[in-house]
Amino acid sequence: MRRKKNNGQAFSRRLQSQLLAVFMVTITLLVGVVSIFSYKRSEKVIQEQSASMMQQYFQQNQYNIVRYTQEVEKVLRLFMIQDSLQDYMRQGWKNQFGSIQKAMQIFDYTNVVMGNYEYLDSIYYYGNDGTALGVMEKKNMVTRIPNLELPWYSLGIQEEALKNPGKVLWFGGYTNQNFAMEGEKNEIPYVTAVSSIWLGTGRYATVVVNIQQDALAALFTKSDTPDERESYLMNDEGVVVVHQNREKAGKQAEFTPRELEKTGDGYLMKEDIQINYHRIQGLPWTIVTEIPKESLYGSLVSLKRWFLVLAAGGLLVATALSVYSLYRLTAPLKRLRTAMERMENGSLGEQLDESSKNELGMLGRQFNRMSRSIQTMIHQIRDMEGEKRILEKEALQGQLNPHFLFNTLSTMRFMAKLGQNEPLEECFCALGRMLQPMYRSQGELWSLSQEVDYMSTYITIMNCRYGGKLTMEFEIPDHLMELQVLKFILQPLVENAIEHGFASSGGEGMIVMGAEQKDNQLQVYVEDNGSGIQEEEQERLEKILKQAENQKELYKNHVGIVNVHRRLKVHFGEVYGIRLESVPGKSTCIDLVMPVIMEKGTERD
């Protein structure tokens, strides 16, 4: 006997040690994983929100830049159609009155146009034989002797323009010194528009319009600061074309547009910087915005320290609670083990102290009841089956409210994001009308008229989402409106009609809700004129509905039509449920069969 006692004590010590080790490892892992996951998820959410806002910022900047370049291209084409320019470029400088007169006409016209457009910094005309004219700040320049050694002819721009005759090409990364016909002291970054003119007989000219890059940089919003973020334009070779800091214009970026486009989502994280980008349609440029990690995450960096402090504090508290919980756990277990040993020796009427109020005390009392009477246990099992049925009904109804509320809040989120204030206010009011019966109305049933009002409010919310494309009609006789039905029973069916039946039409369609009484049964139907259900999908769904009648756990994975079907069966009995009819490409009709219940909850014979 003493050996058995020693074995029991050793078992208790081993159990305490094992449980303590399990508790500590579990709590440590749980606290660590939750802290790391929460922090990483916070970082990801901030990155995505920042990227979304930057794409809106890029859209506005793209609009400004495209409008600006289109206006410059119109001006460039004005220069190209000058008759005097074409004649001059064919003949070149000849120290003749006609040649001088044409050059003066070109200078006069160019200065007049430049006077009307303040953003034009310089205009150059280059021939393929070295003939060149230029205007810069009303300073007229001409080469009397063809000079192919001008810096322009080594840039390769003229060859690119000849490959695309009549098309305006855009270049960046050059300065005024690359186009000069004489020495320039100060270096000014340019953005350049170029197009070629074919003059016949192997002669051609190129028109060059130069804009200071500061003029395009001014189109970016003034919210950019070096400490928070900086934006710039980059060409396909990765050269910075426009930057608010002109010293960075013309420099090579650390990446190219092709490297950025590999992510496919408009942003990437590189070291401690979030790089947001957007390709400008119709131009060889990409808008890039760099946001430092400190500016992006803000207070999240300091929050990281709090995560560590909270994790350490949580471990200390968890250790103390584990030791206390182990004592509270093992002491009753020890007494239970002793009582079971006595029962093993024939003491079937053994009783435990029932003074403990915790879960182990409940276990001790259950042991006592088991020892006293098997019949009590049978009654308990019967009561548990009834309780299980109640819990099943509550679980079926409980799946509906979070599902509906999630979709409603998602709709309101998109409206708020789009700035639709009046529809958003209407949606808020409708949501309030829908939440009130969810939390204030007692019981599981209400009248069919209340269900109709509830669905009308629901359609109001969904029309806010789909722009008023939904129509709902009710074909319900007045004498049926006060009959009782399950609360919220139609909402999943209407939601399915909108999400699946009207998916191909962008949410546009009609839903008809009707009811009729046949003997002692009430049949409520929901019909839509959507895309219907394909035969294979209909067969699969009917199979699932059939399985849900026999497998009570199956409904947990299907919140919509299967949920409704199971609720009807659990609440009213197995003879009730739903029937499904669908014509692919035309319509879907779902019938709900339930008993006729009068206003006070009595079934009509």
Buried (B, 14 or more C-beta within 10 A) or exposed (E): EEEEEEEEEEEBEEBBEEBBEEBBEEBBEEBEEBBEEEBEEBBEEBBEEBBBEBBEBBEEBBEBBBEBBEEBBEBBEEBBEBEBBBBBBBBBBEEEEEBBEBBEBBBEBBBEBBEEEEBBBBBBBBBBBBBBBBBBEEEBBBBEEBBBEBBBBEBEBBEBBEEEEEEBBBBBBBBBBBBBBEEBEEEBBBBBBBBBBEBEEEBBBBBBBBBBBBBBBBBBEEEBEEEEBBBBBBBEEBBBBBBBEBEBBBBEBEBBBEBBBEEEEBBBBEEEBBBBBBBBEEBBBBBBBBBBBEBBBEEBEEBBEEBEEBBEEBBEEBBEEBBEBBEBBBEBBBBBBBBBBEBEEEEEEBEBEEEBEEEBBEBBBBBBBBBEEEEEEEEEEEEEEEEEEEEBBEBBBEBBBEBBBEBBEEBBEEBEEEEBEEBBEBBBEBBEBBEEBBEEEEEBBBBBBBBBBBBBBBBBBBBBBBEEBBEBEBEBEEEBBEBBBBBBBBBBBBBBBBBBBBEEEEBBBBBBBBBBBEEEBBBBBBBBBBBBBEEEEBEEBEEBBEEBEEEBEBBEEBBBBBBBBBBBBBBBEEEBBBBBBBEBEEBBBBBBBBBBBEEEEEEEE
